[in-house]
Amino acid sequence: MILVNTTFCVDARISEAFIEFITQTYLPLSDSSGLHSALLTEMRAPAEKDINGNEQRTFALQMRAPSQKVLDDFRADVLPHIYNLIGKQWGQSVGLFESTLDVIHDPSRQ
């Protein structure tokens, strides 16, 4: 099992629309690609401001891929479209980075 984590730094002014995009667009596309068990979280820390003085919110989206092939297909076929939509809609108001982790122990799978 592979855990895919994407962390987003989002301008607070667009954060509600961004959350809606994640739940209404990103997650359905991910689910249809074979990823599952999505979890959207927000960092519990005081909001920071960017260099322009805009308040930022930090979100993490975690999903599970059952195999490397499912993850590779998602990255090749779906993720470029999702990132293109984010870039077109919000430009530099959204920053992100990804981490891919191997699940070593999952108590819910026992």
VEXVEXFI-844974 format. One record per atom (N, C-alpha, C): residue in three letters; x, y negated, z. Coordinates in pm, whole numbers, plus 50000, padded with zeros to 5 digits. Example, Ala and Ser with C-alpha at 12.3 -4.5 7.8 and 13.67 -1.06 7.14 Angstrom:
% VEXVEXFI-844974
ALA513195056950780/ALA512305045050780/ALA513205033050780/SER512855022550708/SER513675010650714/SER512904999750787/
***
This chain:
% VEXVEXFI-844974
MET500855011750000/MET500005000050000/MET500904987650000/ILE500504977849922/ILE501264965449908/ILE500394953949955/LEU500974945250036/LEU500284933250082/LEU500834921350003/VAL499934914049941/VAL500314902249864/VAL499854890049942/ASN500764881549979/ASN500454869550055/ASN500794857449969/THR499824848449954/THR500074835849887/THR499744824749985/THR500704816150009/THR500524804850100/THR500344792250016/PHE499304784750048/PHE498974772649974/PHE499064760650067/CYS499694750050021/CYS499704737050089/CYS498804728050006/VAL497704723650066/VAL496644716949991/VAL496364703150050/ASP496254693249963/ASP495864679950006/ASP494494681150073/ALA494364676150195/ALA493134677650272/ALA491924672050200/ARG492124662050115/ARG490994655850044/ARG490314665349946/ILE491034675649900/ILE490464685149805/ILE490284698949866/SER490524700249995/SER490564713350058/SER489234720950052/GLU488114714250067/GLU486824721250062/GLU486574726749922/ALA486884719049819/ALA486734723849682/ALA487714735349655/PHE488904734549713/PHE489884745149695/PHE489404758149760/ILE488864757349880/ILE488324769249947/ILE487204775349862/GLU486354766949808/GLU485284771949721/GLU485864778949598/PHE486914773349540/PHE487574779649426/PHE488104793449464/ILE488744794349580/ILE489294807249624/ILE488164817549638/THR487084813749706/THR486014823349732/THR485154826449609/GLN484974816649521/GLN484064818549408/GLN484764822949279/THR486064820249267/THR486774823449143/THR487934833049167/TYR488864829149254/TYR490074837049275/TYR489744851049327/LEU488944851849432/LEU488674864949492/LEU487884874349399/PRO486864869749330/PRO486194878849236/PRO487124884049126/LEU487994875549075/LEU488964880048974/LEU489934890149033/SER490364887849155/SER491264897249222/SER490594910549246/ASP489364910149297/ASP488624922449323/ASP488434930649196/SER488094923949087/SER487864931148962/SER489154936948904/SER490294932348956/SER491594937248910/SER492134948548996/GLY491374952249101/GLY491794963349186/GLY492404959349318/LEU492624946349341/LEU493084942049473/LEU491894942249568/HIS492164943649696/HIS491054944749790/HIS491444939549927/SER490464939350017/SER490654935550157/SER491224921450171/ALA490684912250095/ALA491174898450099/ALA490884891950233/LEU491804883650275/LEU491674876050398/LEU492224862150372/LEU491384852050390/LEU491804838050375/LEU491904832050514/THR493054826550547/THR493284820750679/THR493834806650665/GLU493784799350776/GLU494374785950780/GLU495344785350897/MET496474778850872/MET497484777550975/MET496934769451093/ARG497184774251212/ARG496754767451334/ARG497914758751383/ALA497974747051328/ALA499034737651364/ALA498514723651333/PRO499054713751397/PRO498644700151363/PRO498894697251215/ALA497954690551151/ALA498104687251009/ALA499314678350989/GLU500054681150883/GLU501204672950848/GLU500844664250729/LYS501614653850709/LYS501394644950595/LYS502524646850496/ASP502174645250368/ASP503184646150264/ASP503924632750253/ILE504824631650157/ILE505634619550145/ILE504814607250110/ASN503584609450061/ASN502694598250028/ASN501734594950141/GLY501874601950254/GLY501004599350368/GLY499684606750365/ASN499514616050270/ASN498284623850261/ASN498334635950354/GLU497264638150427/GLU497194649550517/GLU497104662550437/GLN497794672650487/GLN497854685750420/GLN497214696450508/ARG496624706450444/ARG496144718350511/ARG496884730250450/THR497234740050532/THR497964751750486/THR497094764150501/PHE496894771150389/PHE496084783250385/PHE496964794950342/ALA496604806850388/ALA497254819050342/ALA496174828650293/LEU496384834050174/LEU495494843950116/LEU496244857050110/GLN495704867150178/GLN496324880350177/GLN495374890250113/MET495934898450026/MET495174908949958/MET496034921349951/ARG495374932649937/ARG496094945349927/ARG495994950849787/ALA497114955949740/ALA497174962849611/ALA497454977649640/PRO496664986749584/PRO496865000849613/PRO498115006849547/SER498654999849445/SER499845004949376/SER500594993449309/GLN501834996349272/GLN502634986349200/GLN502014983349065/LYS501424993348999/LYS500794991048869/LYS499634981248880/VAL498794982848982/VAL497674973649000/VAL498204959549021/LEU499234958149103/LEU499834945049127/LEU500454939349000/ASP501204947448927/ASP501824942648803/ASP500784938148701/ASP499704945948687/ASP498644942248594/ASP497974929248637/PHE497724927648766/PHE497134915348818/PHE498044903348788/ARG499324904948813/ARG500264893948788/ARG500384890648639/ALA500274900548554/ALA500414898248410/ALA499124893148346/ASP497994898548389/ASP496734895948319/ASP495844885448384/VAL495914883748515/VAL494954875248586/VAL495614863148651/LEU496704865148719/LEU497324854448796/LEU497724842248712/PRO498264843848592/PRO498574831848513/PRO497334823248487/HIS496214829648462/HIS494954822348440/HIS494544814848566/ILE494634821448680/ILE494264815048807/ILE495154803048834/TYR496454804648819/TYR497384793648845/TYR497194782348745/ASN496844785648623/ASN496554775448523/ASN495324767348564/LEU494284774048612/LEU493094767048660/LEU493434757648776/ILE494244762448870/ILE494634754248985/ILE495414741948936/GLY496364744148846/GLY497164733148795/GLY496334722848720/LYS495414727548637/LYS494564718248561/LYS493634710248652/GLN493094716948753/GLN492114710248838/GLN492754701048942/TRP493894705249002/TRP494434697549113/TRP495884693349098/GLY496574698048997/GLY497964694048976/GLY498824695949100/GLN499544685649137/GLN500484686649249/GLN499804685049384/SER498494684749387/SER497784684349515/SER497744698149581/VAL498194708349508/VAL498284721949561/VAL499674727349533/GLY500374731349638/GLY501644738349625/GLY501454752449676/LEU502284761749630/LEU502114775649675/LEU503404783349665/PHE503444794149741/PHE504494804149723/PHE503924817749758/GLU504504828049698/GLU504044841749717/GLU505064850149789/SER504554859649866/SER505374870049928/SER504704883349900/THR505504893349871/THR504984906849850/THR505634915849954/LEU504804922950029/LEU505304931050139/LEU504784945350128/ASP505614954850166/ASP505164968750176/ASP504534970750313/VAL503344976650316/VAL502664979450442/VAL503314991950503/ILE503864990450622/ILE504535001350692/ILE503545008850781/HIS502725001450853/HIS501775007550945/HIS500474999550942/ASP499375006550920/ASP498065000150917/ASP497125008451004/PRO496855003751128/PRO496005011551219/PRO494605013951163/SER494125005351074/SER492785007451017/SER492755018950918/ARG493885023750877/ARG493985034750779/ARG494225048250845/GLN494115048850977/GLN494375061751044/GLN493105068951077/
***
